[in-house]
């Protein structure tokens, strides 16, 4: 059974991955509305979607490498801010033309690649082996929930205003989760806190050992006679 700090970590990672899917699938769910509203050709809109997939797949190789060299929590935090910026920029990019839309979607694809490898690294470093599978399962459930949520979000946005509202809301959610993660996630995982605690305990034991006086017995020999000397 997970301890409270571990449950908090998993819940935060679920929220992060939910947001990841929300900000990645929002374009896919809005693509027909975008084409109808802006007159963008469906082939051009599909090209922008392909750019997202390509950078998402290739980017994971890069972010997996980075997660071994940079604090993975900081990578996730940066990914939230980057995907928020991309979602906020998509409406303007769709109006500006295909090259801009492709560029923004490609950038968003790379931002999405910054989520999964660091999250796996965080779980591996922070959770016990028996908790790891449960955490991965919970994150995948959050991803599936996001797929349902994003289509509902787009449908509601179109009914209330237009498709642009869905991207604004997705960006706002990403910023909110980034702020929440910045206040809690970056303070340190349970594993790092445990390491610090162990380090402090070891330091205290060393200090106690250094300050403790011990009785030492010395044996000396003078003119074939042996004398015992005890000293602190």
C-alpha positions in Angstrom: 0.0 0.0 0.0 1.3 3.5 -0.9 2.2 5.9 1.8 0.6 9.4 1.8 3.6 11.2 0.2 3.7 8.6 -2.6 -0.1 8.9 -3.2 0.4 12.6 -3.5 3.2 12.2 -6.0 1.1 9.8 -8.1 -1.9 12.1 -8.0 0.2 15.0 -9.2 1.7 12.9 -12.0 -1.8 11.8 -13.0 -2.9 15.4 -13.3 0.2 16.2 -15.3 -0.4 13.4 -17.8 -4.1 14.2 -18.0 -3.1 17.7 -19.0 -0.6 16.3 -21.5 -3.2 14.4 -23.4 -5.7 17.3 -23.1 -3.2 19.7 -24.7 -2.1 17.2 -27.4 -5.6 15.9 -28.5 -7.2 19.3 -28.5 -6.0 19.9 -32.1 -7.2 16.5 -33.2 -10.6 17.1 -31.7 -10.9 20.6 -33.3 -9.5 19.9 -36.7 -12.8 19.9 -38.6 -14.0 23.1 -36.9 -10.7 24.7 -37.7 -10.9 23.9 -41.4 -14.6 25.0 -41.7 -13.9 28.3 -39.9 -10.6 29.3 -41.4 -10.9 27.7 -44.9 -7.7 25.7 -44.2 -7.4 22.7 -46.5 -7.7 19.4 -44.7 -4.5 18.2 -46.2 -2.7 21.2 -44.6 -4.4 20.6 -41.3 -3.4 17.0 -41.5 0.2 18.0 -42.2 0.2 20.0 -38.9 -1.1 16.9 -37.1 1.6 14.8 -38.6 4.2 17.2 -37.4 2.9 16.8 -33.9 3.2 13.0 -34.1 6.7 13.1 -35.7 8.2 15.4 -33.1 6.4 13.5 -30.3 7.9 10.2 -31.3 11.4 11.5 -32.1 11.5 13.9 -29.2 11.1 11.1 -26.6 14.5 9.8 -27.5 15.9 13.2 -26.7 13.9 13.7 -23.5 14.7 10.2 -22.3 18.4 11.1 -22.6 17.9 14.4 -20.9 16.0 12.9 -18.0 19.1 11.0 -17.1 21.1 14.2 -16.9 18.6 16.8 -15.7 16.2 16.7 -12.9 13.1 15.1 -14.6 10.7 17.1 -12.5 12.1 20.3 -14.1 11.6 18.8 -17.5 8.0 18.1 -16.8 7.5 21.6 -15.4 9.0 23.1 -18.6 6.8 20.8 -20.8 3.7 22.2 -19.1 4.6 25.8 -19.8 5.7 25.0 -23.4 2.5 23.1 -24.3 0.4 25.8 -22.7 2.1 28.4 -25.0 1.6 26.3 -28.0 -2.1 25.7 -27.4 -2.6 29.4 -26.8 -0.8 30.1 -30.1 -2.7 27.6 -32.3 -5.7 29.8 -33.1 -3.5 32.6 -34.3 -1.3 30.1 -36.2 -4.3 28.6 -38.0 -5.3 32.1 -39.2 -1.7 32.9 -40.2 -1.3 30.0 -42.6 0.0 26.4 -42.9 3.7 27.0 -42.2 2.9 28.7 -38.9 0.4 26.0 -37.9 2.9 23.3 -38.7 5.6 25.0 -36.7 3.4 25.5 -33.6 2.1 21.9 -33.8 5.6 20.5 -34.2 6.8 22.5 -31.2 3.8 21.1 -29.2 4.8 17.6 -30.3 8.2 18.1 -28.8 6.6 19.5 -25.6 4.5 16.4 -25.4 7.6 14.2 -25.7 8.9 15.8 -22.5 6.3 14.2 -20.3 6.4 10.4 -20.4 10.2 9.6 -20.1 10.7 12.0 -17.1 7.6 10.7 -15.4 8.8 7.1 -15.7 12.2 8.3 -14.2 10.4 10.0 -11.3 8.4 6.8 -10.5 11.5 4.6 -10.7 13.4 6.9 -8.3 10.6 7.7 -5.9 8.4 4.7 -5.6 9.0 1.2 -4.2 8.8 -1.7 -6.7 5.4 -2.8 -5.5 3.9 0.7 -6.0 5.4 1.3 -9.4 2.9 -0.8 -11.5 0.0 0.8 -9.7 1.3 4.3 -10.4 1.8 3.5 -14.1 -1.7 2.1 -14.3 -3.2 5.2 -12.6 -1.4 7.5 -15.1 -2.7 5.5 -18.1 -6.2 5.7 -16.6 -5.8 9.5 -16.4 -4.7 9.6 -20.1 -7.8 7.7 -21.2 -10.0 10.0 -19.1 -8.3 13.0 -20.9 -9.3 11.6 -24.3 -12.9 11.6 -23.3 -12.6 15.0 -21.6 -11.0 16.8 -24.6 -13.8 15.9 -27.0 -16.3 17.0 -24.4 -14.3 20.2 -24.0 -14.2 21.0 -27.7 -17.9 20.3 -28.1 -18.8 22.5 -25.2 -16.5 25.3 -26.5 -18.1 25.2 -29.9 -21.6 25.4 -28.5 -20.7 28.3 -26.1 -18.4 30.3 -28.4 -16.1 28.6 -30.9 -13.2 26.2 -31.3 -10.7 28.8 -30.1 -12.1 28.7 -26.6 -11.1 25.0 -26.3 -7.4 25.9 -26.8 -7.6 28.8 -24.4 -9.1 26.5 -21.7 -6.5 23.8 -22.4 -3.7 26.4 -22.1 -5.2 27.7 -18.9 -5.4 24.2 -17.4 -1.8 23.5 -18.3 -0.6 26.8 -16.6 -2.7 25.9 -13.5 -1.1 22.5 -13.3 2.3 24.0 -13.9 1.8 26.4 -11.0 0.6 23.6 -8.7 3.5 21.4 -9.8 5.9 24.3 -9.2 4.8 24.7 -5.6 4.8 21.0 -4.7 6.5 18.9 -7.4 9.8 20.8 -7.4 10.3 20.7 -3.7 11.5 17.1 -3.8 10.2 13.6 -4.3 9.7 11.2 -1.4 12.9 9.4 -2.5 15.0 12.6 -2.3 13.5 13.5 1.0 14.3 10.0 2.3 17.9 10.4 1.1 18.2 13.7 2.9 16.7 12.2 6.1 19.2 9.3 5.9 22.0 11.7 5.3 21.1 13.8 8.3 20.8 10.7 10.5 24.2 9.5 9.3 25.7 12.9 10.0 24.2 13.0 13.5 25.6 9.6 14.3 29.0 10.7 13.1 28.9 13.8 15.3 27.8 11.7 18.4 30.6 9.3 17.7 33.2 12.0 17.5 32.0 13.7 20.7 31.9 10.5 22.8 34.8 9.8 25.0 36.1 6.3 25.0 38.3 4.4 27.5 41.6 3.3 25.9 43.9 0.7 27.4 47.7 1.0 26.8 50.3 -1.6 27.7 53.9 -0.5 28.2 56.9 -2.4 29.3 59.7 -0.9 31.5 62.6 -3.0 32.6 60.8 -6.3 31.9 57.8 -5.2 33.9 54.4 -4.6 32.1 52.2 -1.8 33.2 48.6 -1.1 32.2 47.5 2.5 31.6 43.9 3.4 31.1 43.1 6.8 29.7 40.1 8.7 28.1 
